[in-house]
Amino acid sequence: MISQAHKQQLQLKYGLSEVVIASLEQAEEIISLSPSEVREHLSRPDIDSSGFLLKYPGNGAFTVRLDTPHPNGDSKPQKYLRKAGDPNHLFNPGADLLQAKELWIVEGELKSLCGHAQGLPIVGLSGVWNWRTETEEVSLLADGEKLKDEAALLPELAQVDWSGKRVRLVYDSDIVPGHKAYDAFPRLAEQLYRLGAEEVRILTIPSLSKKEKTGLDEYLIAKGSQGLEDLLKIRDRAEPYLPIRSGA
């Protein structure tokens, strides 16, 4: 079940309709959790917050959105948690990866749900670097060595036929050139070009507040009926990323 408070949150913050929320509830893809249920799902006895579980369609993965953010190792509040040791997966709210000629990729499962509700062909990552995953090959590496991007690419992305596809990689407003995380999407773009993508554009959502970062969801909701049109203008203004990989 989804609590009334969480239903209101999904409607107001992420723009999901009552019909969509009812469908997610019926499929048990979103489930409200008590603090004890949060602790059980995450195997984290230190968590003292309710929240809701968001299942990844088709692969059994999940993330938990806490109602009260929990401080991480850097004492920064963390709103989204996954079970330690779980591999990264692609969150697909309903995009047709086979037929879509344009595909948007955003950091955040709920951001992708919001974009999908607006009609975007969109998928989500649990973090800007989480297009990478660990595989059995890691055990063969020396201590501290990491897989090359080509080998670490998520299977859900590696198996897509990218030929002719136009891809939009979307950062929140705080990730601009010079940010420590900005290299994540250019490196993903290199892999998508390697796999045949026709064009990749990297977008940063404009900030709507001096105090808080703006994500795709906040932008679309704040702009209302004009949101999608304005987002497409941002897409069109962005220059295509030019691959540096030899032979790309």
Buried (B, 14 or more C-beta within 10 A) or exposed (E): EBBEEBBEBBBEEBBBEEEBBEEBBEEEBBBBBEBEBBBEBBEBEEBEBBBBBBBBBEBEBBBBBBBEBBEEEEEEEEBBBBEEEEEBBBBBBEBEBEEBEBBBBBBBBBBBBBBBBBEBBBBBBBBBBBBBBEBEEEEEEEEEEEBEBEEBBBEBBBEBEBEEBBBBBBBBBBBEEEBEBBEBBBBBBBBBBBBEBBBBBBBBBEBBEEEEBBBBBBBBBEBEEEBBEBBEEBBEEBEEBEBEEEEB
